[in-house]
């Protein structure tokens, strides 16, 4: 595939110009444009939100390991991660605080935790009881567990209610050919993969088909469709100004070649280009480990390596810029405490979230931990949810994203303060 950059102007036959968007150029690297999207009198925007979804129901008990809990080892004779003091184990849990530890595949995240910029929130999740992937993901991304009436996503409502004057066509991006449900709302998100892969990477055939589709929308001359076409073309203009091939990660950060790492690298480029990005959604799938999950090695360990290496590279690349970035990692539910006969784990309930930011109150693990004895488990099978995921997100939204309207973002929910952010 050629690497020639294809701009919207060379692809589309019509459309209004992206008037007034290009600000005066300064002495910056060639890949870094500068745009003026917000009125001067507007206050500074909050953090850039990077929302990472581990799709499939991640077994967070083997990620943030309760190595101080005997019941964990009794329930998982084959796949439990050995204790940090297990001298017979070639690979073992990396201790965090004497009770919780990291899977060895996540060891590169320990320095970030120790530096106070990463926190694991354990026994967290949605209060809804569903074990259906589709239903659990849908509820979680809407931010309305059990409520089908609200059709927008929690990030979409956040952007809608945040009156910061940002007029950028790339306020919100989703890495994928379609945008994530969390981004649904009046602020048009951009499916970045389709634009970067088909337009900016130079696939002229696919780009031509997209341009024809956009022109057909213009020809229909109906308000909503024209606005959608205009938003897409404006986004192409902005994204075409950021040369991803020339972006050089800083602080010796080394991204891998997988899609997850590429999405984080592109997010870093957009943050540094200062094009008005406020929210990015990235998916990492494959966590439905019913069989052959593995312990210190295996299918889940490979996914954890991909996750940890991507997050560590992004953190290193951003450096001091982490003061204006908040990353949250979540999954639709956790897995059963008891391993199954297939060497895996079945759908459970409580899990864990990761938060990475320069604005945390502390690093390490935060947990209202009730234990793993049968009486403490949800339905005597699963880790109980003692922290509603919306409490974590509400604190992030108010304290880091600068939006006090959590009642609109998470209707019918009263957030409980957690002290995640300083």
C-alpha positions in Angstrom: 0.0 0.0 0.0 1.3 3.4 -0.9 1.8 6.0 1.9 0.7 9.0 -0.2 -1.5 11.3 1.8 -5.0 11.9 0.3 -6.7 15.0 1.4 -10.4 15.7 1.3 -9.8 18.3 -1.4 -8.5 15.7 -3.8 -11.3 13.3 -3.1 -14.5 15.4 -3.0 -16.0 17.5 -5.7 -18.0 19.8 -3.5 -18.8 21.0 -0.1 -18.3 24.2 1.9 -14.8 25.2 2.9 -13.6 24.5 6.4 -13.7 28.3 6.9 -11.6 29.9 9.6 -10.3 26.7 11.1 -6.6 26.9 10.1 -4.7 29.0 12.5 -1.3 30.7 11.8 1.4 28.1 11.6 4.2 28.2 14.1 7.7 26.7 14.2 6.5 23.1 14.9 7.3 19.7 13.5 5.8 19.1 10.1 3.3 16.6 11.5 1.9 19.0 14.1 -0.7 21.5 12.8 -2.3 24.2 14.9 -6.0 25.0 14.7 -8.2 27.5 16.5 -11.6 25.9 17.3 -12.7 27.7 20.5 -13.4 31.3 21.2 -10.6 33.1 23.1 -12.8 33.8 26.1 -13.5 30.1 26.7 -11.8 28.5 29.6 -9.3 25.7 29.1 -10.7 22.3 28.4 -10.3 19.5 30.9 -8.2 16.3 30.3 -8.3 14.4 27.1 -10.2 11.2 28.0 -8.9 7.9 26.6 -11.5 5.1 27.2 -10.2 1.6 26.6 -12.7 -1.3 26.6 -11.6 -4.9 27.1 -14.3 -6.6 25.2 -15.3 -10.2 26.2 -15.3 -9.9 30.0 -11.7 -9.8 31.2 -10.7 -12.1 34.1 -9.4 -9.3 36.3 -8.8 -11.7 39.2 -5.8 -12.9 37.2 -4.8 -9.4 36.3 -4.9 -7.6 39.7 -4.2 -10.7 41.7 -5.5 -11.0 45.3 -2.4 -13.1 46.3 -3.1 -12.6 50.0 -6.5 -14.5 49.6 -6.3 -18.2 50.2 -9.7 -18.7 48.6 -8.3 -17.5 45.3 -5.8 -20.3 45.1 -8.3 -22.9 46.3 -10.6 -22.0 43.5 -8.0 -22.0 40.8 -5.6 -24.9 41.2 -4.5 -24.7 37.5 -4.7 -21.1 36.4 -3.9 -19.1 39.6 -0.9 -16.8 39.4 1.7 -17.9 42.0 2.3 -15.8 45.1 5.2 -13.3 44.9 7.2 -15.4 47.5 6.7 -18.7 45.6 10.4 -19.6 45.1 9.5 -22.6 43.0 7.6 -20.6 40.4 9.6 -19.3 37.4 7.0 -16.5 36.9 4.8 -15.1 39.7 2.7 -12.3 40.9 4.4 -8.9 41.0 3.5 -7.5 44.4 1.9 -4.1 44.8 0.9 -3.7 48.4 1.4 -7.0 50.2 -2.1 -8.3 49.3 -2.7 -7.4 45.7 -0.3 -7.8 42.8 0.0 -7.7 39.1 0.1 -10.6 36.6 3.7 -10.8 35.4 2.6 -9.8 31.9 1.5 -6.5 33.5 4.8 -5.9 35.3 5.7 -2.8 33.1 2.8 -1.0 34.7 4.2 -1.3 38.2 6.5 1.8 37.9 3.6 3.8 36.8 1.6 2.7 39.8 4.5 3.4 42.1 4.9 6.8 40.6 1.3 7.6 41.5 -0.1 7.8 38.0 -2.0 4.4 37.8 -4.6 3.1 40.1 -6.5 -0.3 39.9 -10.1 -0.1 41.3 -11.0 -3.7 42.3 -14.3 -5.3 42.9 -15.8 -2.7 40.5 -18.4 -3.0 37.7 -22.0 -2.6 36.8 -24.7 -3.3 39.3 -26.9 -5.0 36.7 -26.9 -8.8 37.0 -26.7 -9.7 33.3 -24.0 -12.1 32.2 -24.7 -11.4 28.5 -21.8 -9.8 26.7 -24.0 -7.7 24.4 -26.4 -6.5 27.1 -23.6 -5.8 29.6 -21.6 -3.8 27.1 -24.6 -1.9 25.9 -25.7 -0.9 29.4 -22.1 0.0 30.4 -21.5 2.2 27.4 -24.8 3.9 27.7 -24.1 4.4 31.4 -27.6 3.3 32.3 -27.6 -0.2 33.7 -31.0 -1.9 33.2 -32.4 1.1 31.3 -33.1 0.7 27.6 -34.8 4.1 27.2 -31.6 6.2 27.0 -30.1 5.7 23.6 -27.0 7.9 23.8 -23.7 7.0 25.3 -22.1 8.3 28.5 -19.2 10.0 26.6 -21.7 11.4 24.1 -23.7 13.0 26.9 -20.6 14.3 28.5 -19.6 16.1 25.3 -23.1 17.4 24.8 -23.4 18.9 28.3 -19.8 20.4 28.4 -20.1 24.0 27.1 -16.5 24.7 26.4 -16.8 26.3 23.0 -14.7 23.6 21.3 -15.8 23.5 17.6 -13.3 20.9 16.4 -14.6 18.2 14.1 -12.5 15.7 16.0 -13.7 16.3 19.5 -14.4 12.6 19.8 -12.8 9.7 17.9 -13.4 6.0 18.0 -10.8 3.5 16.7 -12.7 1.1 14.5 -14.8 1.1 11.3 -17.8 2.1 13.4 -17.8 4.3 16.5 -18.3 2.8 20.0 -21.7 3.1 21.6 -20.3 5.2 24.4 -19.8 8.0 21.9 -23.4 8.1 20.7 -24.9 11.6 20.9 -25.3 15.0 19.2 -21.5 15.6 18.9 -20.5 13.7 15.8 -17.7 11.2 16.6 -15.2 10.1 14.0 -14.5 6.4 13.2 -10.8 7.1 12.9 -9.7 3.7 11.5 -11.8 4.1 8.3 -10.3 7.6 7.6 -6.7 6.8 8.5 -6.7 3.5 6.7 -8.7 4.4 3.6 -7.9 8.1 3.2 -4.6 9.0 4.8 -2.9 5.7 4.1 -3.7 6.2 0.4 -6.2 3.5 -0.6 -7.6 5.5 -3.5 -10.3 2.9 -4.5 -11.9 2.8 -1.0 -11.4 6.5 -0.6 -13.2 7.2 -3.8 -16.2 5.1 -2.7 -16.4 7.1 0.5 -16.1 10.4 -1.3 -19.0 9.4 -3.6 -21.1 8.4 -0.6 -20.4 11.8 1.0 -21.3 13.6 -2.2 -24.6 11.7 -2.4 -25.4 12.9 1.1 -24.8 16.5 0.0 -27.1 15.9 -3.0 -30.0 14.9 -0.7 -29.9 18.3 0.9 -31.5 17.2 4.2 -30.2 18.8 7.3 -29.0 15.9 9.4 -27.3 14.1 6.5 -25.6 17.2 5.2 -24.3 17.9 8.7 -23.0 14.4 8.9 -21.2 14.7 5.6 -19.8 18.1 6.5 -18.5 16.8 9.8 -16.8 13.8 8.1 -15.1 16.0 5.5 -14.0 18.5 8.1 -12.5 15.7 10.2 -10.7 14.4 7.1 -9.2 17.9 6.6 -7.9 18.0 10.2 -6.6 14.4 10.3 -4.9 14.8 6.9 -2.9 17.6 8.6 -1.4 15.2 11.1 1.2 13.1 9.4 1.2 9.9 11.4 4.1 8.5 9.5 6.3 11.4 10.7 5.2 11.4 14.3 8.1 10.6 16.5 7.3 9.3 20.0 9.2 11.0 22.8 11.1 9.8 25.8 12.3 6.6 24.1 8.7 5.3 24.0 8.5 2.2 21.8 5.0 1.2 20.5 4.3 -2.3 19.2 3.0 -3.0 15.8 -0.5 -4.3 16.9 -3.7 -2.4 16.3 -4.0 -1.4 20.0 -0.5 0.1 20.1 -1.2 1.9 16.8 -4.4 3.4 18.2 -2.5 4.7 21.2 0.2 6.1 19.0 -2.3 7.9 16.8 -4.0 9.2 19.9 -0.7 10.6 21.2 -0.1 12.3 17.8 -3.6 13.9 18.0 -3.0 15.1 21.6 0.3 16.7 20.7 -1.1 18.2 17.5 -3.7 20.1 19.7 -6.5 19.7 17.2 -9.3 19.8 19.7 -9.5 16.1 20.7 -11.4 15.6 23.9 -12.3 11.9 23.9 -10.9 8.7 22.2 -12.3 5.2 22.5 -10.1 2.2 21.9 -11.2 -1.5 22.0 -9.1 -4.5 22.8 -11.0 -7.7 22.3 -10.5 -11.4 22.9 -11.1 -11.6 26.7 -13.8 -14.3 26.6 -11.6 -17.0 27.9 -13.9 -20.0 28.5 -11.2 -22.5 27.6 -7.4 -22.6 27.6 -7.2 -19.2 29.4 -3.8 -20.0 30.8 -2.1 -18.7 34.0 1.3 -17.0 33.8 1.4 -17.9 30.1 -1.3 -18.5 27.5 -4.1 -16.6 25.7 -4.9 -14.1 28.4 -1.3 -13.5 29.3 -0.7 -12.5 25.6 -3.6 -10.0 25.7 -2.2 -8.6 29.0 1.2 -8.1 27.4 -0.4 -6.2 24.5 -2.4 -4.1 27.0 0.5 -3.3 29.3 3.1 -2.6 26.5 0.6 -0.2 24.8 -0.2 1.6 28.0 3.4 1.8 29.1 4.5 3.2 25.7 1.7 5.8 25.7 2.6 6.9 29.3 6.3 7.2 28.4 5.5 9.1 25.2 3.2 11.6 26.9 5.6 12.3 29.7 4.6 15.6 31.4 1.6 15.7 29.1 -0.1 13.1 31.3 -1.1 16.0 33.5 -3.8 16.7 30.9 -4.7 13.1 30.0 -6.9 10.6 31.8 -7.1 6.9 30.7 -9.7 4.5 32.0 -9.7 0.8 31.2 -12.9 -1.3 31.8 -14.6 -4.5 30.8 -18.3 -5.4 30.7 -17.9 -7.9 33.6 -15.4 -10.1 35.3 -15.2 -13.9 35.4 -16.2 -16.6 37.8 -13.9 -17.2 40.8 -13.9 -21.0 40.1 -11.9 -22.2 37.1 -13.8 -24.5 34.8 -13.0 -27.9 33.4 -11.8 -26.4 30.2 -8.9 -24.5 31.8 -10.8 -21.2 31.6 -13.3 -19.1 33.4 -17.0 -18.5 32.8 -19.0 -15.2 32.8 -18.9 -13.5 36.2 -19.8 -10.2 37.7 -17.3 -8.0 39.6 -14.0 -7.0 38.0 -11.5 -4.3 38.1 -10.9 -1.0 36.4 -7.5 0.8 35.6 -7.2 4.5 35.7 -4.0 6.2 34.4 -3.6 10.0 34.8 -1.4 12.7 36.1 -4.2 13.8 38.3 -4.6 10.8 40.6 -4.6 11.1 44.4 -2.4 8.1 44.6 -1.3 4.9 42.8 -1.7 1.2 43.7 -5.0 -0.5 44.4 -8.3 0.9 45.7 -10.8 -1.7 46.8 -13.8 -2.2 49.1 -12.7 -5.8 49.4 -15.2 -8.2 51.0 -13.1 -11.4 50.3 -13.6 -14.5 48.2 -15.3 -16.8 50.7 -18.6 -18.2 49.4 -20.7 -16.0 51.7 -19.0 -12.9 50.3 -19.5 -13.8 46.7 -22.3 -12.7 44.4 -24.6 -15.7 44.0 -21.8 -17.6 45.9 -19.9 -17.7 42.6 -18.6 -14.3 41.5 -16.6 -11.4 42.9 -19.2 -9.0 44.2 -19.4 -5.4 42.8 -18.7 -3.1 45.7 -17.8 -0.1 43.6 -20.2 1.1 40.9 -18.1 1.9 37.7 -20.2 5.1 37.4 -18.7 6.3 40.6 -15.2 6.1 39.1 -16.3 7.8 35.9 -18.3 10.5 37.7 -15.3 11.5 39.7 -13.2 11.5 36.5 -15.8 13.7 34.7 -16.1 16.3 37.4 -12.5 16.5 38.7 -10.6 16.0 35.5 -12.8 16.7 32.5 -14.4 19.8 34.1 -18.0 18.8 33.7 -20.3 19.0 36.8 -23.4 17.6 35.1 -23.1 14.0 36.1 -26.9 13.9 36.8 -27.4 14.3 33.0 -24.6 11.9 32.1 -25.6 9.1 34.5 -29.3 9.7 35.1 -30.9 8.1 38.3 -27.5 7.6 39.8 -26.0 9.4 42.8 -22.2 9.2 42.7 -20.3 8.1 45.8 -17.0 9.9 46.3 -14.0 7.6 46.1 -10.9 9.8 46.3 -9.5 8.5 43.1 -8.4 11.9 41.9 -6.5 14.5 43.8 
